[in-house]
Amino acid sequence: MEEPKQQYSIIVCAHGDLAESLKRSVEMIFGKTEALYPIRFVPGENLEDIKKKLVAVIERYELNNILVLTDLFGGSPYNASATLAFERNDMDVVSGVNLPICIEAVANRTQKSLEQIVPYLQQIAVDSVKSFRSLMTEEEEEL
Amino acid sequence: MEEPKQQYSIIVCAHGDLAESLKRSVEMIFGKTEALYPIRFVPGENLEDIKKKLVAVIERYELNNILVLTDLFGGSPYNASATLAFERNDMDVVSGVNLPICIEAVANRTQKSLEQIVPYLQQIAVDSVKSFRSLMTEEEEEL
């Protein structure tokens, strides 16, 4: 049986070694995956440097329909990715990446298109941030 | 002049080395900070092990009014933190941590109480996850 084809490729681009760290944590839960390309942004680098790293990964692995997950809206990884997304239509950039977003992006890559996964991840962001005390209060109110 | 007192202490507890990595990325943006205690959960450990690590950090640094930021709702770091929060009233646990949440938790620790910061971080989670294409579409519609 042929493996279902993935509909988008995932790059995680973030400050320091956060992207690699997210990949390792995804793998702790999900098992080894090559579906997620981490790119680091280190002190001393500028937008052009990150853009070059992005292009290098995209060309090396011949990626298209690219989802770039970045850490911080308006940060250098986001801004560099956004300038690339201006130039090509098959790319979107999502900020505020967390572990649930990475997991869901990897888990849904054969089922959802790039256009479908983005609003889905925005919903995951809302659903994944829960507070223990708020949940306790809700439960008490239900009793 | 006396430094303003922080109203809560921040622990980040996550799979692999994600907590340390988040701390390093916070420091790239925000400068060196001791306000955030990272705790890792590594393969082979169980809930009791994480709980012991949490207690060790809390006792060593004499923490109270504790905000634990965890990566995944229902994951071991969240569950271990939640069992501790059951036992003490001055502790809340928030899942789905990302870089903006860490930055805002550190930035607001002298201005907001533990009760105030939690709903604020939930709002940050929503606001921090933006998509480049959605923003472009919104801008085009405004023209």
Boltz contact constraints between the chains, C-beta under 6 A:
constraints:
  - contact:
      token1: [A, 15]
      token2: [B, 25]
      max_distance: 6.0
  - contact:
      token1: [A, 15]
      token2: [B, 28]
      max_distance: 6.0
  - contact:
      token1: [A, 16]
      token2: [B, 24]
      max_distance: 6.0
  - contact:
      token1: [A, 16]
      token2: [B, 25]
      max_distance: 6.0
  - contact:
      token1: [A, 16]
      token2: [B, 28]
      max_distance: 6.0
  - contact:
      token1: [A, 17]
      token2: [B, 21]
      max_distance: 6.0
  - contact:
      token1: [A, 18]
      token2: [B, 21]
      max_distance: 6.0
  - contact:
      token1: [A, 18]
      token2: [B, 25]
      max_distance: 6.0
  - contact:
      token1: [A, 21]
      token2: [B, 17]
      max_distance: 6.0
  - contact:
      token1: [A, 21]
      token2: [B, 18]
      max_distance: 6.0
  - contact:
      token1: [A, 21]
      token2: [B, 21]
      max_distance: 6.0
  - contact:
      token1: [A, 24]
      token2: [B, 16]
      max_distance: 6.0
  - contact:
      token1: [A, 25]
      token2: [B, 15]
      max_distance: 6.0
  - contact:
      token1: [A, 25]
      token2: [B, 16]
      max_distance: 6.0
  - contact:
      token1: [A, 25]
      token2: [B, 18]
      max_distance: 6.0
  - contact:
      token1: [A, 28]
      token2: [B, 15]
      max_distance: 6.0
  - contact:
      token1: [A, 28]
      token2: [B, 16]
      max_distance: 6.0
  - contact:
      token1: [A, 71]
      token2: [B, 99]
      max_distance: 6.0
  - contact:
      token1: [A, 72]
      token2: [B, 99]
      max_distance: 6.0
  - contact:
      token1: [A, 72]
      token2: [B, 100]
      max_distance: 6.0
  - contact:
      token1: [A, 73]
      token2: [B, 130]
      max_distance: 6.0
  - contact:
      token1: [A, 82]
      token2: [B, 132]
      max_distance: 6.0
  - contact:
      token1: [A, 85]
      token2: [B, 132]
      max_distance: 6.0
  - contact:
      token1: [A, 92]
      token2: [B, 131]
      max_distance: 6.0
  - contact:
      token1: [A, 92]
      token2: [B, 132]
      max_distance: 6.0
  - contact:
      token1: [A, 92]
      token2: [B, 133]
      max_distance: 6.0
  - contact:
      token1: [A, 93]
      token2: [B, 132]
      max_distance: 6.0
  - contact:
      token1: [A, 94]
      token2: [B, 131]
      max_distance: 6.0
  - contact:
      token1: [A, 95]
      token2: [B, 130]
      max_distance: 6.0
  - contact:
      token1: [A, 96]
      token2: [B, 98]
      max_distance: 6.0
  - contact:
      token1: [A, 96]
      token2: [B, 100]
      max_distance: 6.0
  - contact:
      token1: [A, 96]
      token2: [B, 128]
      max_distance: 6.0
  - contact:
      token1: [A, 96]
      token2: [B, 129]
      max_distance: 6.0
  - contact:
      token1: [A, 98]
      token2: [B, 96]
      max_distance: 6.0
  - contact:
      token1: [A, 98]
      token2: [B, 98]
      max_distance: 6.0
  - contact:
      token1: [A, 99]
      token2: [B, 71]
      max_distance: 6.0
  - contact:
      token1: [A, 99]
      token2: [B, 72]
      max_distance: 6.0
  - contact:
      token1: [A, 100]
      token2: [B, 72]
      max_distance: 6.0
  - contact:
      token1: [A, 100]
      token2: [B, 96]
      max_distance: 6.0
  - contact:
      token1: [A, 118]
      token2: [B, 131]
      max_distance: 6.0
  - contact:
      token1: [A, 122]
      token2: [B, 129]
      max_distance: 6.0
  - contact:
      token1: [A, 125]
      token2: [B, 125]
      max_distance: 6.0
  - contact:
      token1: [A, 125]
      token2: [B, 129]
      max_distance: 6.0
  - contact:
      token1: [A, 126]
      token2: [B, 126]
      max_distance: 6.0
  - contact:
      token1: [A, 128]
      token2: [B, 96]
      max_distance: 6.0
  - contact:
      token1: [A, 129]
      token2: [B, 96]
      max_distance: 6.0
  - contact:
      token1: [A, 129]
      token2: [B, 122]
      max_distance: 6.0
  - contact:
      token1: [A, 129]
      token2: [B, 125]
      max_distance: 6.0
  - contact:
      token1: [A, 130]
      token2: [B, 73]
      max_distance: 6.0
  - contact:
      token1: [A, 130]
      token2: [B, 95]
      max_distance: 6.0
  - contact:
      token1: [A, 131]
      token2: [B, 92]
      max_distance: 6.0
  - contact:
      token1: [A, 131]
      token2: [B, 94]
      max_distance: 6.0
  - contact:
      token1: [A, 131]
      token2: [B, 118]
      max_distance: 6.0
  - contact:
      token1: [A, 132]
      token2: [B, 82]
      max_distance: 6.0
  - contact:
      token1: [A, 132]
      token2: [B, 85]
      max_distance: 6.0
  - contact:
      token1: [A, 132]
      token2: [B, 92]
      max_distance: 6.0
  - contact:
      token1: [A, 132]
      token2: [B, 93]
      max_distance: 6.0
  - contact:
      token1: [A, 133]
      token2: [B, 92]
      max_distance: 6.0
